[in-house]
Amino acid sequence: MKFAFEQGLFLRATCGIDSKKRPVVIGWIRINSMTKERLNDMTEDDVGREGYPGMTVDRFLEKEFQGIERNTMVWVVKFALLTVI
């Protein structure tokens, strides 16, 4: 993804699998930003953008990053899902 961001490329987004165990294409994305941040710098707004509005940061990290140190650096990728006309 970092290469795609630096080169201004678009990526095809897939989600889940269909009954034949293949990725299902949901559209194309444009990467808006990529930054490295520590997990413990996450905010409740970030948790909401991950699809868990109202969940605390601690609960989210326990659920999604179980067993991973809170000071671990992770890539944060912000993107826009593009509509296909």
LUMLUMDREN-984319 format. One record per atom (N, C-alpha, C): residue in one letter; x, y, z; residue number from 1; atom name. Coordinates in steps of 0.05 Angstrom, whole numbers. Example, Ala and Ser with C-alpha at 12.3 -4.5 7.8 and 13.67 -1.06 7.14 Angstrom:
BEGIN
+--------+--------+--------+--------+-----+-------+
| residu |     xx |     yy |     zz | num | atome |
+--------+--------+--------+--------+-----+-------+
|      A |    264 |   -114 |    156 |   1 |     N |
|      A |    246 |    -90 |    156 |   1 |    CA |
|      A |    264 |    -66 |    156 |   1 |     C |
|      S |    257 |    -45 |    142 |   2 |     N |
|      S |    273 |    -21 |    143 |   2 |    CA |
|      S |    258 |      1 |    157 |   2 |     C |
+--------+--------+--------+--------+-----+-------+
This chain:
BEGIN
+--------+--------+--------+--------+-----+-------+
| residu |     xx |     yy |     zz | num | atome |
+--------+--------+--------+--------+-----+-------+
|      M |     16 |    -24 |      0 |   1 |     N |
|      M |      0 |      0 |      0 |   1 |    CA |
|      M |     17 |     25 |      0 |   1 |     C |
|      K |     39 |     24 |     14 |   2 |     N |
|      K |     57 |     48 |     15 |   2 |    CA |
|      K |     66 |     55 |    -13 |   2 |     C |
|      F |     73 |     35 |    -29 |   3 |     N |
|      F |     82 |     41 |    -56 |   3 |    CA |
|      F |     59 |     53 |    -72 |   3 |     C |
|      A |     35 |     42 |    -69 |   4 |     N |
|      A |     12 |     53 |    -83 |   4 |    CA |
|      A |      7 |     82 |    -75 |   4 |     C |
|      F |      9 |     88 |    -50 |   5 |     N |
|      F |      5 |    115 |    -40 |   5 |    CA |
|      F |     25 |    134 |    -53 |   5 |     C |
|      E |     51 |    126 |    -51 |   6 |     N |
|      E |     73 |    143 |    -61 |   6 |    CA |
|      E |     71 |    147 |    -91 |   6 |     C |
|      Q |     60 |    128 |   -105 |   7 |     N |
|      Q |     58 |    129 |   -134 |   7 |    CA |
|      Q |     31 |    141 |   -144 |   7 |     C |
|      G |     14 |    148 |   -125 |   8 |     N |
|      G |    -12 |    159 |   -132 |   8 |    CA |
|      G |    -31 |    139 |   -145 |   8 |     C |
|      L |    -28 |    113 |   -139 |   9 |     N |
|      L |    -44 |     93 |   -151 |   9 |    CA |
|      L |    -70 |     88 |   -136 |   9 |     C |
|      F |    -88 |     76 |   -150 |  10 |     N |
|      F |   -114 |     68 |   -138 |  10 |    CA |
|      F |   -113 |     38 |   -133 |  10 |     C |
|      L |   -127 |     29 |   -113 |  11 |     N |
|      L |   -127 |      0 |   -106 |  11 |    CA |
|      L |   -156 |    -10 |   -108 |  11 |     C |
|      R |   -158 |    -35 |   -115 |  12 |     N |
|      R |   -184 |    -48 |   -115 |  12 |    CA |
|      R |   -190 |    -58 |    -87 |  12 |     C |
|      A |   -213 |    -52 |    -76 |  13 |     N |
|      A |   -220 |    -61 |    -49 |  13 |    CA |
|      A |   -237 |    -86 |    -51 |  13 |     C |
|      T |   -230 |   -105 |    -34 |  14 |     N |
|      T |   -246 |   -130 |    -33 |  14 |    CA |
|      T |   -255 |   -134 |     -4 |  14 |     C |
|      C |   -276 |   -149 |     -1 |  15 |     N |
|      C |   -287 |   -153 |     25 |  15 |    CA |
|      C |   -300 |   -180 |     26 |  15 |     C |
|      G |   -294 |   -196 |     47 |  16 |     N |
|      G |   -308 |   -221 |     51 |  16 |    CA |
|      G |   -302 |   -241 |     28 |  16 |     C |
|      I |   -317 |   -261 |     27 |  17 |     N |
|      I |   -314 |   -281 |      6 |  17 |    CA |
|      I |   -342 |   -289 |     -3 |  17 |     C |
|      D |   -344 |   -297 |    -29 |  18 |     N |
|      D |   -369 |   -307 |    -39 |  18 |    CA |
|      D |   -371 |   -337 |    -34 |  18 |     C |
|      S |   -391 |   -349 |    -43 |  19 |     N |
|      S |   -396 |   -378 |    -38 |  19 |    CA |
|      S |   -374 |   -395 |    -50 |  19 |     C |
|      K |   -359 |   -385 |    -70 |  20 |     N |
|      K |   -337 |   -400 |    -82 |  20 |    CA |
|      K |   -310 |   -394 |    -70 |  20 |     C |
|      K |   -310 |   -381 |    -47 |  21 |     N |
|      K |   -286 |   -374 |    -32 |  21 |    CA |
|      K |   -267 |   -355 |    -46 |  21 |     C |
|      R |   -279 |   -337 |    -62 |  22 |     N |
|      R |   -263 |   -316 |    -75 |  22 |    CA |
|      R |   -269 |   -289 |    -63 |  22 |     C |
|      P |   -250 |   -271 |    -63 |  23 |     N |
|      P |   -255 |   -244 |    -53 |  23 |    CA |
|      P |   -278 |   -231 |    -69 |  23 |     C |
|      V |   -294 |   -215 |    -56 |  24 |     N |
|      V |   -316 |   -200 |    -69 |  24 |    CA |
|      V |   -306 |   -171 |    -73 |  24 |     C |
|      V |   -306 |   -162 |    -97 |  25 |     N |
|      V |   -297 |   -135 |   -103 |  25 |    CA |
|      V |   -319 |   -115 |    -95 |  25 |     C |
|      I |   -312 |    -96 |    -78 |  26 |     N |
|      I |   -332 |    -76 |    -69 |  26 |    CA |
|      I |   -327 |    -49 |    -82 |  26 |     C |
|      G |   -305 |    -45 |    -96 |  27 |     N |
|      G |   -300 |    -20 |   -109 |  27 |    CA |
|      G |   -270 |    -13 |   -110 |  27 |     C |
|      W |   -264 |     12 |   -116 |  28 |     N |
|      W |   -237 |     22 |   -117 |  28 |    CA |
|      W |   -233 |     42 |    -95 |  28 |     C |
|      I |   -209 |     44 |    -85 |  29 |     N |
|      I |   -203 |     64 |    -64 |  29 |    CA |
|      I |   -180 |     81 |    -73 |  29 |     C |
|      R |   -180 |    106 |    -63 |  30 |     N |
|      R |   -158 |    125 |    -67 |  30 |    CA |
|      R |   -146 |    129 |    -39 |  30 |     C |
|      I |   -121 |    124 |    -36 |  31 |     N |
|      I |   -108 |    127 |    -10 |  31 |    CA |
|      I |   -103 |    157 |     -5 |  31 |     C |
|      N |   -113 |    168 |     17 |  32 |     N |
|      N |   -110 |    196 |     23 |  32 |    CA |
|      N |    -86 |    201 |     40 |  32 |     C |
|      S |    -80 |    183 |     59 |  33 |     N |
|      S |    -56 |    187 |     75 |  33 |    CA |
|      S |    -47 |    160 |     87 |  33 |     C |
|      M |    -22 |    158 |     94 |  34 |     N |
|      M |    -10 |    135 |    108 |  34 |    CA |
|      M |      9 |    146 |    128 |  34 |     C |
|      T |      4 |    139 |    153 |  35 |     N |
|      T |     22 |    148 |    175 |  35 |    CA |
|      T |     27 |    125 |    193 |  35 |     C |
|      K |     50 |    126 |    207 |  36 |     N |
|      K |     55 |    106 |    228 |  36 |    CA |
|      K |     49 |    119 |    255 |  36 |     C |
|      E |     34 |    104 |    271 |  37 |     N |
|      E |     26 |    114 |    297 |  37 |    CA |
|      E |     27 |     91 |    317 |  37 |     C |
|      R |     29 |     98 |    342 |  38 |     N |
|      R |     28 |     77 |    363 |  38 |    CA |
|      R |     -1 |     70 |    369 |  38 |     C |
|      L |     -6 |     45 |    376 |  39 |     N |
|      L |    -33 |     37 |    382 |  39 |    CA |
|      L |    -44 |     53 |    406 |  39 |     C |
|      N |    -27 |     59 |    426 |  40 |     N |
|      N |    -37 |     73 |    449 |  40 |    CA |
|      N |    -43 |    103 |    444 |  40 |     C |
|      D |    -38 |    112 |    420 |  41 |     N |
|      D |    -45 |    140 |    412 |  41 |    CA |
|      D |    -73 |    141 |    399 |  41 |     C |
|      M |    -86 |    118 |    397 |  42 |     N |
|      M |   -112 |    117 |    384 |  42 |    CA |
|      M |   -132 |    132 |    402 |  42 |     C |
|      T |   -151 |    145 |    389 |  43 |     N |
|      T |   -172 |    160 |    402 |  43 |    CA |
|      T |   -199 |    146 |    398 |  43 |     C |
|      E |   -220 |    155 |    413 |  44 |     N |
|      E |   -246 |    144 |    410 |  44 |    CA |
|      E |   -258 |    151 |    382 |  44 |     C |
|      D |   -250 |    174 |    371 |  45 |     N |
|      D |   -258 |    181 |    344 |  45 |    CA |
|      D |   -246 |    160 |    324 |  45 |     C |
|      D |   -221 |    153 |    328 |  46 |     N |
|      D |   -209 |    132 |    311 |  46 |    CA |
|      D |   -224 |    106 |    313 |  46 |     C |
|      V |   -231 |     98 |    337 |  47 |     N |
|      V |   -246 |     73 |    342 |  47 |    CA |
|      V |   -273 |     75 |    326 |  47 |     C |
|      G |   -286 |     97 |    327 |  48 |     N |
|      G |   -311 |    101 |    312 |  48 |    CA |
|      G |   -307 |     98 |    282 |  48 |     C |
|      R |   -285 |    109 |    272 |  49 |     N |
|      R |   -280 |    106 |    243 |  49 |    CA |
|      R |   -273 |     77 |    236 |  49 |     C |
|      E |   -264 |     61 |    255 |  50 |     N |
|      E |   -259 |     33 |    250 |  50 |    CA |
|      E |   -285 |     16 |    250 |  50 |     C |
|      G |   -308 |     29 |    256 |  51 |     N |
|      G |   -333 |     16 |    255 |  51 |    CA |
|      G |   -345 |      8 |    282 |  51 |     C |
|      Y |   -333 |     20 |    303 |  52 |     N |
|      Y |   -342 |     14 |    330 |  52 |    CA |
|      Y |   -349 |     39 |    346 |  52 |     C |
|      P |   -368 |     55 |    336 |  53 |     N |
|      P |   -375 |     80 |    350 |  53 |    CA |
|      P |   -385 |     74 |    379 |  53 |     C |
|      G |   -376 |     89 |    398 |  54 |     N |
|      G |   -384 |     86 |    426 |  54 |    CA |
|      G |   -367 |     66 |    441 |  54 |     C |
|      M |   -350 |     51 |    428 |  55 |     N |
|      M |   -332 |     32 |    442 |  55 |    CA |
|      M |   -308 |     47 |    452 |  55 |     C |
|      T |   -299 |     39 |    476 |  56 |     N |
|      T |   -275 |     52 |    487 |  56 |    CA |
|      T |   -250 |     42 |    472 |  56 |     C |
|      V |   -229 |     59 |    473 |  57 |     N |
|      V |   -204 |     51 |    460 |  57 |    CA |
|      V |   -193 |     25 |    472 |  57 |     C |
|      D |   -194 |     23 |    499 |  58 |     N |
|      D |   -183 |     -1 |    512 |  58 |    CA |
|      D |   -198 |    -26 |    503 |  58 |     C |
|      R |   -225 |    -25 |    501 |  59 |     N |
|      R |   -241 |    -48 |    492 |  59 |    CA |
|      R |   -234 |    -55 |    463 |  59 |     C |
|      F |   -232 |    -34 |    446 |  60 |     N |
|      F |   -225 |    -39 |    418 |  60 |    CA |
|      F |   -198 |    -53 |    415 |  60 |     C |
|      L |   -178 |    -43 |    430 |  61 |     N |
|      L |   -152 |    -55 |    428 |  61 |    CA |
|      L |   -151 |    -83 |    438 |  61 |     C |
|      E |   -167 |    -88 |    460 |  62 |     N |
|      E |   -169 |   -116 |    470 |  62 |    CA |
|      E |   -182 |   -134 |    449 |  62 |     C |
|      K |   -202 |   -124 |    435 |  63 |     N |
|      K |   -217 |   -140 |    416 |  63 |    CA |
|      K |   -200 |   -145 |    390 |  63 |     C |
|      E |   -189 |   -124 |    379 |  64 |     N |
|      E |   -176 |   -126 |    353 |  64 |    CA |
|      E |   -146 |   -131 |    354 |  64 |     C |
|      F |   -133 |   -124 |    376 |  65 |     N |
|      F |   -104 |   -126 |    377 |  65 |    CA |
|      F |    -95 |   -142 |    402 |  65 |     C |
|      Q |   -110 |   -163 |    407 |  66 |     N |
|      Q |   -105 |   -180 |    431 |  66 |    CA |
|      Q |    -76 |   -190 |    430 |  66 |     C |
|      G |    -62 |   -187 |    453 |  67 |     N |
|      G |    -35 |   -196 |    455 |  67 |    CA |
|      G |    -13 |   -179 |    443 |  67 |     C |
|      I |    -21 |   -156 |    431 |  68 |     N |
|      I |     -2 |   -138 |    419 |  68 |    CA |
|      I |      4 |   -115 |    438 |  68 |     C |
|      E |     29 |   -109 |    442 |  69 |     N |
|      E |     37 |    -87 |    460 |  69 |    CA |
|      E |     25 |    -61 |    451 |  69 |     C |
|      R |     16 |    -45 |    470 |  70 |     N |
|      R |      2 |    -20 |    464 |  70 |    CA |
|      R |     22 |      1 |    452 |  70 |     C |
|      N |     48 |     -2 |    455 |  71 |     N |
|      N |     67 |     17 |    444 |  71 |    CA |
|      N |     76 |      8 |    416 |  71 |     C |
|      T |     63 |    -12 |    404 |  72 |     N |
|      T |     70 |    -21 |    377 |  72 |    CA |
|      T |     63 |      0 |    357 |  72 |     C |
|      M |     81 |      4 |    338 |  73 |     N |
|      M |     76 |     23 |    316 |  73 |    CA |
|      M |     60 |      8 |    294 |  73 |     C |
|      V |     39 |     20 |    284 |  74 |     N |
|      V |     23 |      9 |    262 |  74 |    CA |
|      V |     19 |     29 |    240 |  74 |     C |
|      W |     14 |     20 |    216 |  75 |     N |
|      W |      7 |     38 |    194 |  75 |    CA |
|      W |    -23 |     45 |    196 |  75 |     C |
|      V |    -29 |     70 |    194 |  76 |     N |
|      V |    -56 |     80 |    193 |  76 |    CA |
|      V |    -61 |     90 |    165 |  76 |     C |
|      V |    -79 |     77 |    151 |  77 |     N |
|      V |    -85 |     83 |    123 |  77 |    CA |
|      V |   -112 |     96 |    122 |  77 |     C |
|      K |   -114 |    121 |    112 |  78 |     N |
|      K |   -139 |    134 |    109 |  78 |    CA |
|      K |   -145 |    135 |     79 |  78 |     C |
|      F |   -169 |    127 |     71 |  79 |     N |
|      F |   -175 |    124 |     43 |  79 |    CA |
|      F |   -204 |    133 |     37 |  79 |     C |
|      A |   -210 |    136 |     12 |  80 |     N |
|      A |   -237 |    142 |      3 |  80 |    CA |
|      A |   -246 |    120 |    -16 |  80 |     C |
|      L |   -270 |    109 |    -11 |  81 |     N |
|      L |   -281 |     90 |    -29 |  81 |    CA |
|      L |   -293 |    105 |    -53 |  81 |     C |
|      L |   -285 |     99 |    -77 |  82 |     N |
|      L |   -293 |    113 |   -101 |  82 |    CA |
|      L |   -318 |    100 |   -112 |  82 |     C |
|      T |   -337 |    116 |   -122 |  83 |     N |
|      T |   -360 |    105 |   -134 |  83 |    CA |
|      T |   -354 |     99 |   -164 |  83 |     C |
|      V |   -365 |     78 |   -174 |  84 |     N |
|      V |   -362 |     70 |   -202 |  84 |    CA |
|      V |   -387 |     78 |   -217 |  84 |     C |
|      I |   -383 |     93 |   -238 |  85 |     N |
|      I |   -406 |    102 |   -254 |  85 |    CA |
|      I |   -407 |     87 |   -280 |  85 |     C |
+--------+--------+--------+--------+-----+-------+
